[in-house]
Amino acid sequence: MHLETLQLMSKGFIEKIIGNSIETEILENAKNFRKLWESTNIEAFGQNEFFGGKA
């Protein structure tokens, strides 16, 4: 199979599992992240911890 065919099949499979298009899911997550970013005092505990990183 061609790479493009596999990518399209994978995308369709993922969309069927989550019941939403990948683009919509990413957009929704980005909007929620922006709300969290704007409503949180990141400096209170550090940007690295905000992202769940281990320094």
PyMOL commands that set and color helices and strands:
alter all, ss='L'
color gray80, all
select helices_A, chain A and resi 3-18+22-39+42-44+47-50
alter helices_A, ss='H'
color red, helices_A
deselect
rebuild
show_as cartoon
